[in-house]
Amino acid sequence: MKAKIVITPKKAVVDPQGKTVRNALEQLGHRGIKAVHVGKYLEIEMDGTDRESARAALDGACRKFLSNPVIEDYHLEIAP
């Protein structure tokens, strides 16, 4: 089973890395880009077939270790 996790800054948090990327894109001639948000993408492969246990374990890992819940949001998806 494979889990996909996307971690992004919360909307209210200033994202200096995203701002730098947006400015660089604009300097390269890409117009009309309102905002860029830079985050993290993780793929985790797991043994077992119990999706609910896997989801609970990974949800805990996201809250305690993989993301900073004060400034980041995450989306967790588990594929068979």
Backbone bond lengths (Angstrom), bond angles and torsions (degrees), N, CA, C in turn:
res aa  C-N    CA-C-N  psi(-1)  N-CA   C-N-CA  omega(-1)  CA-C   N-CA-C  phi
1 M - - - 1.443 - - 1.524 107.59 -
2 K 1.322 116.45 145.33 1.451 121.28 -177.35 1.525 109.92 -124.57
3 A 1.320 115.40 134.76 1.462 120.99 176.26 1.524 108.87 -109.58
4 K 1.312 115.51 139.97 1.462 121.80 175.49 1.521 107.20 -117.94
5 I 1.332 115.51 128.68 1.460 121.04 -177.33 1.526 108.58 -126.81
6 V 1.312 116.13 127.48 1.465 122.06 176.08 1.522 107.36 -115.71
7 I 1.331 115.70 123.66 1.462 121.52 -179.20 1.523 107.72 -116.31
8 T 1.326 116.60 126.18 1.465 121.52 -178.62 1.523 110.23 -132.90
9 P 1.329 115.97 155.98 1.463 118.33 175.42 1.529 110.45 -65.04
10 K 1.313 116.71 146.08 1.470 120.14 175.42 1.523 108.63 -63.50
11 K 1.315 115.87 153.55 1.470 121.13 -176.86 1.529 112.20 -58.36
12 A 1.324 117.68 -34.81 1.462 121.33 -176.15 1.534 113.05 -80.96
13 V 1.336 117.08 -7.26 1.464 120.81 -176.37 1.520 109.78 -92.47
14 V 1.317 117.10 134.96 1.454 121.87 175.91 1.527 108.07 -67.94
15 D 1.336 116.60 131.61 1.461 122.79 -178.61 1.526 108.81 -114.57
16 P 1.349 117.86 87.36 1.471 119.62 -176.44 1.530 112.66 -62.84
17 Q 1.319 117.62 -33.22 1.462 120.27 178.41 1.533 110.48 -67.04
18 G 1.312 116.50 -42.86 1.461 120.84 176.89 1.516 111.72 -63.27
19 K 1.322 115.81 -39.58 1.470 120.64 179.00 1.534 110.47 -63.81
20 T 1.327 117.00 -40.74 1.463 121.68 178.53 1.528 110.71 -63.69
21 V 1.325 116.62 -42.80 1.464 120.73 178.88 1.521 110.28 -64.22
22 R 1.345 117.09 -43.61 1.468 120.30 178.41 1.512 111.34 -59.57
23 N 1.340 116.60 -44.66 1.461 120.62 179.69 1.524 111.39 -63.78
24 A 1.326 117.52 -40.84 1.469 120.99 178.80 1.528 110.84 -64.37
25 L 1.325 116.92 -42.20 1.459 119.92 177.92 1.530 111.27 -61.84
26 E 1.329 115.01 -40.64 1.463 119.37 178.55 1.526 111.08 -63.49
27 Q 1.320 117.04 -41.37 1.468 121.10 178.39 1.528 111.85 -65.37
28 L 1.320 116.64 -26.58 1.460 120.82 177.63 1.529 112.31 -84.49
29 G 1.332 116.62 3.14 1.452 120.16 175.06 1.519 115.28 99.35
30 H 1.304 118.50 4.43 1.460 121.60 178.55 1.528 108.70 -87.14
31 R 1.309 116.44 104.69 1.459 122.03 -176.23 1.527 111.09 -96.13
32 G 1.308 115.44 158.37 1.456 121.01 173.80 1.523 114.54 85.88
33 I 1.317 118.24 6.93 1.458 119.96 178.05 1.518 107.91 -84.81
34 K 1.316 116.13 113.59 1.454 121.94 -175.80 1.527 112.03 -77.34
35 A 1.340 116.81 -44.22 1.463 120.43 -177.89 1.523 109.75 -156.65
36 V 1.323 115.32 152.68 1.460 122.63 173.71 1.520 106.93 -128.71
37 H 1.327 116.76 136.04 1.459 121.73 177.52 1.529 107.58 -120.81
38 V 1.302 116.80 119.95 1.460 121.82 -179.62 1.517 108.57 -97.09
39 G 1.324 115.91 129.92 1.453 120.80 -178.41 1.517 111.22 -136.31
40 K 1.329 114.27 -157.40 1.463 121.66 179.96 1.519 108.79 -125.84
41 Y 1.325 115.44 146.75 1.456 122.09 176.31 1.519 107.55 -127.44
42 L 1.331 116.84 127.94 1.455 121.46 179.34 1.516 109.45 -126.87
43 E 1.331 116.61 141.34 1.456 122.69 168.86 1.514 106.81 -118.02
44 I 1.316 116.31 126.52 1.463 121.76 -178.25 1.522 108.18 -123.13
45 E 1.328 116.38 123.41 1.461 121.39 176.92 1.522 108.55 -96.21
46 M 1.330 115.42 134.33 1.465 120.90 -176.31 1.513 110.87 -128.90
47 D 1.340 116.34 150.64 1.452 122.41 171.84 1.520 108.47 -82.71
48 G 1.304 116.03 158.44 1.456 119.79 175.22 1.510 112.09 98.31
49 T 1.308 115.81 169.26 1.458 120.95 -177.68 1.525 113.03 -126.78
50 D 1.315 117.97 0.94 1.463 121.17 -179.13 1.527 109.46 -82.12
51 R 1.317 115.70 94.76 1.461 121.18 -174.96 1.530 112.62 -62.66
52 E 1.317 117.66 -37.96 1.465 120.52 -177.51 1.532 111.23 -66.69
53 S 1.325 117.32 -41.11 1.476 120.37 176.92 1.515 110.51 -65.42
54 A 1.338 115.88 -41.87 1.464 120.23 178.66 1.525 110.39 -62.68
55 R 1.327 116.35 -44.16 1.470 120.40 179.64 1.527 110.88 -61.82
56 A 1.324 116.98 -44.01 1.463 120.62 -179.51 1.528 110.79 -63.87
57 A 1.330 116.75 -42.74 1.464 120.33 -179.58 1.525 111.20 -65.91
58 L 1.324 116.91 -44.04 1.460 120.12 -178.99 1.522 111.97 -71.86
59 D 1.319 116.81 -33.87 1.465 119.94 176.49 1.535 109.66 -61.90
60 G 1.330 116.01 -42.62 1.465 119.98 176.21 1.515 111.97 -63.38
61 A 1.337 116.97 -41.07 1.462 120.91 178.58 1.524 110.95 -63.91
62 C 1.322 116.77 -38.34 1.468 120.02 178.37 1.526 111.07 -64.72
63 R 1.321 116.27 -44.56 1.474 120.10 -178.05 1.523 112.15 -69.23
64 K 1.359 117.59 -37.29 1.461 120.72 -172.47 1.523 114.36 -93.62
65 F 1.352 118.06 -26.79 1.455 119.27 -170.36 1.526 114.55 -135.25
66 L 1.319 117.76 -47.44 1.460 120.53 -171.40 1.522 113.82 -75.25
67 S 1.316 117.30 -29.55 1.464 120.02 179.64 1.525 109.61 -128.79
68 N 1.307 114.55 163.23 1.463 121.21 173.69 1.527 106.12 -104.88
69 P 1.333 118.45 102.47 1.464 120.64 -173.36 1.531 114.55 -62.49
70 V 1.311 117.62 -15.12 1.466 120.12 178.52 1.529 110.20 -72.90
71 I 1.339 117.66 -37.84 1.463 120.56 -174.05 1.528 114.16 -121.73
72 E 1.352 117.80 -3.84 1.456 120.15 -176.73 1.528 112.04 -129.66
73 D 1.336 115.05 148.93 1.453 123.17 170.97 1.526 107.47 -109.74
74 Y 1.321 116.92 156.82 1.461 119.10 175.01 1.516 110.33 -138.47
75 H 1.328 113.77 154.17 1.457 121.78 175.45 1.521 107.06 -124.96
76 L 1.321 116.87 126.57 1.462 123.13 -176.97 1.519 109.37 -114.33
77 E 1.332 115.95 128.45 1.462 121.78 178.09 1.527 108.26 -130.32
78 I 1.319 117.05 133.08 1.451 120.91 179.89 1.533 108.89 -117.81
79 A 1.341 114.71 123.85 1.464 121.44 179.31 1.528 108.70 -108.18
80 P 1.306 117.98 148.27 1.472 120.29 179.50 1.518 113.01 -65.50
